[in-house]
Amino acid sequence: MMTKSRLALLGGAALLAAAAAVPAFAQPGPGAGPGRGQGGFAAGEAFARADANNDGRVTLEEGRAWLRARFAEVDTNRDGGVTIEEFRAFAQARMGGRTPPAEAQGRAEQRGQGMFRALDANSDGRVTFEEMQPFAEAMFRARDTNGDGALTRQEAMPRRGSHQHRGPGMGPGGERRGPPAGAPAQPPAGQSN
């Protein structure tokens, strides 16, 4: 089964050389051993491999070339489409024999299948590079916060705060909303204590 981070790379890989998270694709390229690149695309070798001219930035074209190479790696039968089975086999091989807890496997499987269905635009059970490309380019643009057409490692870093559990009174980035902790609650307008 795939881990949460590995599934993130199928969709994350689609993030085109940057963004974060579809784990199997965000792993280092050929020659890297299992378990490498666990910090995601930006933290691992994958960013350096995608940065073809070594300028510390990944352009859309560099990202597209990197993604195409990762796609070819997963498409083991070379038919131009990746099935969920090919993706699972790739992810399992990258895990190097490690097995995550059953609960994590179940969540990862659900997320992976959902991402796969979202990418499989024609619902034929295969994701082609052409089907993945619009999503990848959209994710690239979303990560390119300064709009310069290239991603830095910082821009490619996963935005962990937006996926973490939020408790009561917490906003999407983990920031506190409402009165400061320990402050007395204010009664609704028009009511008194």
One Martini backbone bead per residue (centre of mass of N, CA, C, O) as a GRO file, in nm:
protein
  193
    1MET     BB    1   0.102   0.032   0.009
    2MET     BB    2   0.046   0.370   0.044
    3THR     BB    3   0.150   0.658   0.142
    4LYS     BB    4   0.066   0.972   0.185
    5SER     BB    5   0.322   1.089   0.046
    6ARG     BB    6   0.308   0.916  -0.212
    7LEU     BB    7   0.034   1.021  -0.312
    8ALA     BB    8   0.111   1.308  -0.328
    9LEU     BB    9   0.294   1.263  -0.580
   10LEU     BB   10   0.103   1.217  -0.794
   11GLY     BB   11  -0.014   1.495  -0.747
   12GLY     BB   12   0.259   1.628  -0.680
   13ALA     BB   13   0.393   1.586  -0.936
   14ALA     BB   14   0.191   1.762  -1.063
   15LEU     BB   15   0.334   2.010  -0.941
   16LEU     BB   16   0.566   2.049  -1.085
   17ALA     BB   17   0.840   2.069  -0.966
   18ALA     BB   18   0.713   2.100  -0.681
   19ALA     BB   19   0.535   2.144  -0.421
   20ALA     BB   20   0.489   1.840  -0.292
   21ALA     BB   21   0.306   1.584  -0.255
   22VAL     BB   22   0.329   1.351  -0.465
   23PRO     BB   23   0.541   1.119  -0.374
   24ALA     BB   24   0.648   0.936  -0.594
   25PHE     BB   25   0.740   1.177  -0.776
   26ALA     BB   26   0.906   1.335  -0.539
   27GLN     BB   27   1.121   1.163  -0.586
   28PRO     BB   28   1.391   1.062  -0.673
   29GLY     BB   29   1.556   0.963  -0.916
   30PRO     BB   30   1.738   0.766  -1.066
   31GLY     BB   31   1.949   0.588  -0.822
   32ALA     BB   32   1.781   0.616  -0.587
   33GLY     BB   33   1.697   0.516  -0.294
   34PRO     BB   34   1.513   0.409  -0.067
   35GLY     BB   35   1.381   0.678   0.131
   36ARG     BB   36   1.429   0.904  -0.038
   37GLY     BB   37   1.277   1.215  -0.013
   38GLN     BB   38   1.086   1.246   0.249
   39GLY     BB   39   1.063   1.576   0.245
   40GLY     BB   40   1.022   1.606  -0.042
   41PHE     BB   41   1.086   1.786  -0.309
   42ALA     BB   42   1.239   2.040  -0.182
   43ALA     BB   43   1.428   1.863   0.025
   44GLY     BB   44   1.537   1.703  -0.210
   45GLU     BB   45   1.678   1.579  -0.501
   46ALA     BB   46   1.454   1.657  -0.700
   47PHE     BB   47   1.506   1.956  -0.728
   48ALA     BB   48   1.793   1.931  -0.842
   49ARG     BB   49   1.708   1.763  -1.093
   50ALA     BB   50   1.507   1.981  -1.208
   51ASP     BB   51   1.753   2.183  -1.195
   52ALA     BB   52   1.925   2.187  -1.479
   53ASN     BB   53   2.096   2.482  -1.434
   54ASN     BB   54   2.161   2.544  -1.127
   55ASP     BB   55   1.984   2.823  -1.006
   56GLY     BB   56   1.756   2.749  -0.772
   57ARG     BB   57   1.539   2.693  -1.004
   58VAL     BB   58   1.208   2.603  -1.133
   59THR     BB   59   1.081   2.578  -1.422
   60LEU     BB   60   0.833   2.480  -1.616
   61GLU     BB   61   1.013   2.321  -1.813
   62GLU     BB   62   1.174   2.166  -1.600
   63GLY     BB   63   0.926   2.039  -1.466
   64ARG     BB   64   0.821   1.890  -1.712
   65ALA     BB   65   1.072   1.711  -1.757
   66TRP     BB   66   1.069   1.577  -1.479
   67LEU     BB   67   0.783   1.460  -1.494
   68ARG     BB   68   0.825   1.286  -1.745
   69ALA     BB   69   1.041   1.103  -1.615
   70ARG     BB   70   0.864   0.998  -1.383
   71PHE     BB   71   0.640   0.885  -1.555
   72ALA     BB   72   0.816   0.674  -1.706
   73GLU     BB   73   0.887   0.518  -1.447
   74VAL     BB   74   0.583   0.428  -1.384
   75ASP     BB   75   0.547   0.334  -1.689
   76THR     BB   76   0.628   0.012  -1.730
   77ASN     BB   77   0.467  -0.056  -2.020
   78ARG     BB   78   0.479   0.194  -2.221
   79ASP     BB   79   0.159   0.318  -2.293
   80GLY     BB   80   0.110   0.628  -2.168
   81GLY     BB   81  -0.009   0.497  -1.894
   82VAL     BB   82  -0.123   0.513  -1.557
   83THR     BB   83  -0.197   0.294  -1.324
   84ILE     BB   84  -0.277   0.210  -1.011
   85GLU     BB   85  -0.087  -0.036  -1.011
   86GLU     BB   86   0.171   0.109  -1.097
   87PHE     BB   87   0.176   0.304  -0.865
   88ARG     BB   88   0.185   0.102  -0.634
   89ALA     BB   89   0.447  -0.039  -0.718
   90PHE     BB   90   0.623   0.211  -0.700
   91ALA     BB   91   0.570   0.284  -0.405
   92GLN     BB   92   0.662   0.015  -0.282
   93ALA     BB   93   0.953   0.025  -0.386
   94ARG     BB   94   1.019   0.300  -0.232
   95MET     BB   95   0.980   0.174   0.066
   96GLY     BB   96   1.179  -0.067   0.125
   97GLY     BB   97   0.974  -0.268   0.308
   98ARG     BB   98   0.797  -0.079   0.437
   99THR     BB   99   0.521  -0.055   0.686
  100PRO     BB  100   0.256   0.099   0.748
  101PRO     BB  101   0.001   0.159   0.911
  102ALA     BB  102  -0.316   0.067   0.842
  103GLU     BB  103  -0.450   0.345   0.868
  104ALA     BB  104  -0.256   0.492   0.675
  105GLN     BB  105  -0.309   0.315   0.431
  106GLY     BB  106  -0.611   0.378   0.400
  107ARG     BB  107  -0.585   0.684   0.359
  108ALA     BB  108  -0.390   0.672   0.120
  109GLU     BB  109  -0.572   0.512  -0.068
  110GLN     BB  110  -0.805   0.712  -0.083
  111ARG     BB  111  -0.644   0.954  -0.184
  112GLY     BB  112  -0.523   0.818  -0.434
  113GLN     BB  113  -0.789   0.748  -0.576
  114GLY     BB  114  -0.894   1.037  -0.590
  115MET     BB  115  -0.659   1.153  -0.753
  116PHE     BB  116  -0.680   0.963  -0.989
  117ARG     BB  117  -0.969   1.040  -1.075
  118ALA     BB  118  -0.902   1.342  -1.121
  119LEU     BB  119  -0.679   1.285  -1.349
  120ASP     BB  120  -0.888   1.093  -1.502
  121ALA     BB  121  -1.062   1.252  -1.732
  122ASN     BB  122  -1.176   0.980  -1.911
  123SER     BB  123  -1.215   0.718  -1.731
  124ASP     BB  124  -0.989   0.466  -1.824
  125GLY     BB  125  -0.765   0.390  -1.585
  126ARG     BB  126  -0.570   0.624  -1.696
  127VAL     BB  127  -0.278   0.828  -1.671
  128THR     BB  128  -0.172   1.083  -1.849
  129PHE     BB  129   0.029   1.337  -1.915
  130GLU     BB  130  -0.196   1.517  -2.035
  131GLU     BB  131  -0.380   1.495  -1.780
  132MET     BB  132  -0.164   1.609  -1.571
  133GLN     BB  133  -0.064   1.888  -1.675
  134PRO     BB  134  -0.283   2.098  -1.583
  135PHE     BB  135  -0.244   2.045  -1.282
  136ALA     BB  136   0.057   2.102  -1.265
  137GLU     BB  137   0.043   2.395  -1.370
  138ALA     BB  138  -0.146   2.502  -1.153
  139MET     BB  139   0.041   2.436  -0.914
  140PHE     BB  140   0.274   2.602  -1.005
  141ARG     BB  141   0.129   2.877  -1.003
  142ALA     BB  142   0.048   2.863  -0.701
  143ARG     BB  143   0.359   2.850  -0.600
  144ASP     BB  144   0.421   3.117  -0.767
  145THR     BB  145   0.415   3.386  -0.570
  146ASN     BB  146   0.596   3.600  -0.763
  147GLY     BB  147   0.552   3.542  -1.082
  148ASP     BB  148   0.845   3.437  -1.237
  149GLY     BB  149   0.829   3.123  -1.353
  150ALA     BB  150   0.953   3.010  -1.074
  151LEU     BB  151   1.090   2.780  -0.836
  152THR     BB  152   1.165   2.762  -0.521
  153ARG     BB  153   1.211   2.591  -0.245
  154GLN     BB  154   1.012   2.759  -0.081
  155GLU     BB  155   0.771   2.735  -0.283
  156ALA     BB  156   0.785   2.405  -0.282
  157MET     BB  157   0.700   2.382  -0.010
  158PRO     BB  158   0.515   2.251   0.206
  159ARG     BB  159   0.195   2.339   0.351
  160ARG     BB  160   0.144   2.228   0.653
  161GLY     BB  161  -0.071   2.416   0.796
  162SER     BB  162  -0.314   2.340   0.589
  163HIS     BB  163  -0.316   2.014   0.704
  164GLN     BB  164  -0.364   2.059   0.983
  165HIS     BB  165  -0.497   2.042   1.273
  166ARG     BB  166  -0.780   2.217   1.400
  167GLY     BB  167  -0.882   2.387   1.646
  168PRO     BB  168  -1.042   2.581   1.829
  169GLY     BB  169  -0.988   2.898   1.689
  170MET     BB  170  -0.857   2.801   1.416
  171GLY     BB  171  -0.697   2.855   1.137
  172PRO     BB  172  -0.564   2.740   0.840
  173GLY     BB  173  -0.254   2.829   0.949
  174GLY     BB  174  -0.287   2.818   1.283
  175GLU     BB  175  -0.423   3.062   1.357
  176ARG     BB  176  -0.567   3.262   1.578
  177ARG     BB  177  -0.907   3.298   1.665
  178GLY     BB  178  -1.019   3.539   1.838
  179PRO     BB  179  -0.974   3.536   2.144
  180PRO     BB  180  -0.757   3.510   2.360
  181ALA     BB  181  -0.624   3.305   2.552
  182GLY     BB  182  -0.824   3.328   2.852
  183ALA     BB  183  -1.040   3.496   2.761
  184PRO     BB  184  -1.331   3.619   2.792
  185ALA     BB  185  -1.629   3.569   2.683
  186GLN     BB  186  -1.846   3.708   2.458
  187PRO     BB  187  -2.142   3.812   2.425
  188PRO     BB  188  -2.381   3.846   2.235
  189ALA     BB  189  -2.537   4.070   2.081
  190GLY     BB  190  -2.785   4.195   2.310
  191GLN     BB  191  -2.647   4.062   2.553
  192SER     BB  192  -2.619   3.959   2.890
  193ASN     BB  193  -2.476   3.831   3.190
   0.00000   0.00000   0.00000
